Amino acid sequence: MINFLSVPVLKVQVEVFSILIVFGVILLFMIYANVQLKKADPFARPTGVVLFCTIYVEFIRKLTVDNMGKKAGMRYAPYIGSIAVYMLLSNLSGLFGLAQPTANYSVTLTLALITFVLIQYTNYRTNGLKQFFHRFIEPYPPFIIMNIFGTIAPLISMSLRLFGNITSGSTLMMLFYAFTGFLSGFVPFIGKFDFIGVIIAPAFHAYFDVFAGFIQTYIFLMLTTIFIGIELPQE
């Protein structure tokens, strides 16, 4: 007879639901934008969603081309544009009461791992298989350990930087609300409601959620394009 009480319960991390919600929002927006772009007059001045998509595509294309060259920049632009949308919405999702996906290290590690694989793949395509492995013993074989650590450093630094900044912002806001709730409790009648936090919190959210969300997304994109661009042949 099976003792169901001894069977371990599978716990789903709360960020999983946020990931699904963010993915759903992106999917719905892409469907809507696709419909609007198909209906738009190519000779008319873009407005609304069409204008937003035009500006966004130009921004991503300029970012990739400036750091990776025209040929590689155009090839990698769709990937850079995709992770930019996902990361930005994930970073800003805390404003809507969701657990930020980028506050989970498995998410940031996965994003950094994709970039790491692209860096190594670009190096292999540029220099060939022999030089791909020979670089680990340059300029002398005893440098192999340092070269290995230098190779995996972007994976560690990019994943921890994004995770650390988003997690620290969430933690600070949680402590802030706990403190303002404590202070509000001293006020009779209305003290059960954290009215102090409601008044002061927007300024902190503007920095820890909005500003930090944008800047961390931009830094991740810049590092991705620069690291890959370094491995590309000079045009």
Secondary structure, 3 states (H helix, E strand, C coil): CCCHHHCCCCCCCHHHHHHHHHHHHHHHHHHHHHHHHHHCCCCCCCCHHHHHHHHHHHHHHHHHHHHHCHHHHHHHHHHHHHHHHHHHHHHHHHHHCCCCHHHCHHHHHHHHHHHHHHHHHHHHHHHHHHHHHHHHHCCCHHHHHHHHHHHHHHHHHHHHHHHHHHHHHHHHHHHHHHHHHHHHCCCCCHHHCCHHHHHHHHHHHHHHHHHHHHHHHHHHHHHHHHHHHHHCCCC
